[in-house]
């Protein structure tokens, strides 16, 4: 079958590899759609970050080259021995977190903080940029007919956004700011709407992405036209309750912190490639809080339910649909060159 494999920085190849088989506890699916994630781009331009290269990953028992793709949907075509909760023909999405189930975090239910945590589609074992995937059954979630396969490919990034909002201190009626409205930032806006935020400010350089944010109901601010911190304070009368940093840009982290009111919170959602310097006084003198999330936990069912009600719409968020054989030039390279792109979905066929 065709599959996209990471070999090194800027060395991602569409190759023909053996079609996976099922074993006990695994489910084989025909992949329908897979989204290109910011994490995939980080691995492409600056990896390895999550990809094991020297030693086998302790849970996937795999290392580079690995098949990429962890935001995907598909249909079950075969099930392994002993599986009773999934059947052939089921429409599903994948929650791609490897967790050991034995460490202290796992025992507390915080499986996304597992000491050995990895992502299917990054840490090995297979991935969504392929025609078929064989997946541990515990990663499988069924989707109803009301949720299309395209919507299904957005469940994973939407879960990141909803987990970020859930883990923050945001309450119904609070004001929020989202710094960066790429795919995850726009999904954070959707999660904030579902969570009852009264005002949502979107700080974004790209005109096209600002327009997307406004279409979703946010108040867009161009940081080239306004000082974003001063403008947020002016419009809110003292700062937002919670800001969300979704750019991976060190300067923006400081802006996100300073945009909050006294006692406010900044939630770091993005993955940083380099260190980010902040002055502790920006936190101390206003008794602010800075926290962060990685991935998600126990949130896929809620995302799927919200999607069935119209949230996290693929029609509003997907800007391009391509075939697997064109994924490098029309997918990865396009996202790096064209900042107006938001979410690109890849059809595995």
Beta strands, then each sheet from edge to edge (+ up, - down):
strand 1: 2-8
strand 2: 11-16
strand 3: 26-35
strand 4: 66-67
strand 5: 71-79
strand 6: 91-94
strand 7: 97-98
strand 8: 118-119
strand 9: 132-136
strand 10: 140-142
strand 11: 175-179
strand 12: 199-203
strand 13: 219-221
strand 14: 240-245
strand 15: 260-268
strand 16: 289-292
strand 17: 318-323
strand 18: 343-347
sheet 1: 2+ 1- 4+
sheet 2: 9+ 3- 5+ 6- 10+
sheet 3: 9+ 3- 18+ 17+
sheet 4: 7+ 8-
sheet 5: 13+ 12+ 11+ 14+ 15+ 16+
end
